[in-house]
């Protein structure tokens, strides 16, 4: 029995290491001067809906209400669909990890002047104000126990920057926990 436990621990550690290595390569690729954005027009609402659907089972396991609010008249965006998909997956994955059983996550898309704004709101654990300036830095983690590498938000920020946009985070720890991540394109 002990041998099986050790084997399971070894397998889990090697999976974590593999994920870390893949994220490091991904971030290095995004940082290289040779990176090419394969921009094309697409409906961000359809992409966001598909991604949210892929997270529904994980949300249901934690009894989290994962919903989308996407108006029908959202214009097409011109961006790299694969990179934007990765950014949204990272943000939803973080929201899911940080939202407690019975919580709520909302993915919103709206017109914002001449841009499209994507927001992810949750009532998860919240982020201390002292951590917010560093939250998109490489290897920065607010919770050292969650098993994350601290690279997902750095990757997301780099993807958003490559599209000539910005990403921000708002979080409150009082009474009801709340955080909101916005990015524009």
C-alpha positions in Angstrom: 0.0 0.0 0.0 2.8 2.4 0.9 4.5 1.7 -2.5 1.3 2.6 -4.3 1.1 5.9 -2.4 4.7 6.8 -3.3 4.0 6.0 -6.9 0.9 8.2 -6.9 2.8 11.0 -5.3 5.6 10.6 -7.9 3.1 10.7 -10.7 1.4 13.8 -9.3 4.7 15.6 -8.9 5.8 14.7 -12.4 2.5 16.1 -13.8 3.0 19.3 -11.9 6.6 19.6 -13.2 5.4 18.9 -16.7 2.7 21.7 -16.4 5.3 24.1 -15.1 7.8 23.4 -17.9 5.0 23.8 -20.5 4.0 27.1 -19.0 7.6 28.3 -18.9 8.0 27.4 -22.6 4.7 29.1 -23.4 5.7 32.3 -21.6 9.2 32.3 -23.3 7.5 31.9 -26.7 5.2 34.8 -25.9 8.1 37.0 -24.8 10.2 36.3 -27.9 10.5 39.0 -30.5 9.6 36.4 -33.2 6.0 35.8 -31.9 3.4 36.3 -34.6 -0.2 37.1 -33.7 -2.5 35.2 -36.1 -5.3 37.7 -35.9 -8.6 37.1 -37.6 -12.2 38.3 -37.0 -14.3 36.2 -34.8 -17.3 36.4 -32.5 -15.9 36.7 -28.9 -19.3 35.8 -27.5 -19.4 32.4 -29.1 -15.8 31.7 -28.0 -16.5 32.8 -24.4 -19.7 30.7 -24.3 -17.8 27.6 -25.5 -15.1 28.1 -22.9 -17.6 28.6 -20.1 -19.4 25.4 -21.2 -16.1 23.5 -20.9 -15.8 24.7 -17.3 -19.4 23.8 -16.3 -18.7 20.3 -15.0 -15.9 21.6 -12.7 -18.2 24.4 -11.5 -21.0 21.9 -10.8 -18.7 19.7 -8.7 -18.1 22.7 -6.4 -21.8 23.8 -6.7 -20.6 27.1 -8.3 -23.1 29.0 -10.4 -21.1 29.7 -13.6 -23.0 32.0 -15.9 -22.4 34.2 -18.9 -23.8 37.5 -19.8 -23.2 38.1 -23.5 -25.4 40.5 -25.6 -26.3 39.3 -29.1 -25.1 42.5 -30.7 -21.5 42.2 -29.7 -19.3 43.0 -32.8 -16.6 40.7 -34.1 -13.2 41.2 -32.7 -9.9 41.0 -34.6 -7.5 39.0 -32.5 -5.6 35.6 -32.3 -8.4 33.3 -31.3 -6.1 30.6 -29.8 -4.3 33.1 -27.6 -7.6 34.8 -26.5 -9.0 31.3 -25.7 -6.0 30.6 -23.6 -6.3 33.9 -21.7 -10.0 33.3 -20.9 -9.3 29.7 -19.8 -6.6 31.0 -17.4 -8.9 33.6 -16.0 -11.9 31.2 -15.6 -9.6 28.5 -14.1 -8.3 31.0 -11.5 -11.8 32.1 -10.7 -12.9 28.5 -10.3 -9.9 27.7 -8.0 -10.5 30.8 -5.8 -14.3 30.5 -5.5 -15.6 28.5 -2.6 -18.3 25.8 -2.7 -21.7 27.4 -3.5 -20.1 30.6 -5.0 -20.8 32.4 -8.3 -18.7 33.2 -11.3 -19.9 35.4 -14.2 -18.3 35.9 -17.5 -19.5 39.2 -19.1 -18.9 40.8 -22.4 -20.0 44.3 -23.3 -19.3 47.1 -25.7 -17.1 49.8 -24.2 -16.8 52.8 -26.5 -14.9 51.5 -29.6 -13.8 48.3 -27.8 -15.2 45.0 -26.5 -14.7 44.5 -22.8 -14.5 41.0 -21.3 -14.9 40.7 -17.5 -14.9 37.8 -15.2 -16.4 38.4 -11.8 -16.5 36.0 -8.8 -17.3 36.0 -5.2 -14.3 33.9 -4.3 -11.5 34.4 -1.7 -10.6 37.9 -2.9 -7.1 39.3 -3.1 -5.5 41.5 -0.5 -4.8 45.0 -1.7 -1.1 44.5 -1.1 -1.0 41.6 -3.6 -2.9 43.3 -6.4 0.2 45.2 -7.9 2.0 41.9 -8.2 -0.8 39.5 -9.2 0.2 39.4 -12.9 3.9 39.0 -12.1 5.7 35.7 -13.0 5.7 33.1 -10.2 3.6 35.4 -7.9 1.0 33.4 -5.9 -1.2 34.7 -3.2 -2.0 31.1 -2.1 1.1 28.9 -2.0 -1.1 25.9 -1.2 -3.3 25.9 -4.4 -0.7 24.1 -6.5 -0.5 26.8 -9.1 2.8 27.8 -10.7 2.2 31.6 -10.6 2.5 31.7 -14.4 -1.1 31.6 -15.6 -1.8 35.3 -15.0 1.6 36.3 -16.3 0.8 34.4 -19.5 -2.7 36.0 -19.7 -1.2 39.5 -19.2 1.4 38.9 -22.0 -1.4 37.7 -24.4 -3.4 40.8 -23.7 -0.4 43.0 -24.2 0.4 41.4 -27.5 -3.0 42.4 -28.6 -2.3 46.1 -27.7 -4.6 46.0 -24.7 -4.5 46.1 -20.9 -5.8 43.9 -18.1 -6.8 45.0 -14.6 -8.1 43.5 -11.4 -10.4 44.8 -8.7 -10.9 43.0 -5.5 -12.5 43.6 -2.1 -12.1 41.5 1.0 -14.8 43.1 3.1 -18.0 41.4 3.9 -18.6 39.5 0.6 -15.5 38.6 -1.3 -15.4 39.9 -4.8 -13.0 40.2 -7.6 -13.3 41.4 -11.2 -10.8 41.1 -14.0 -11.3 43.2 -17.2 -9.6 43.3 -20.5 -10.4 45.1 -23.7 -9.9 44.5 -27.4 
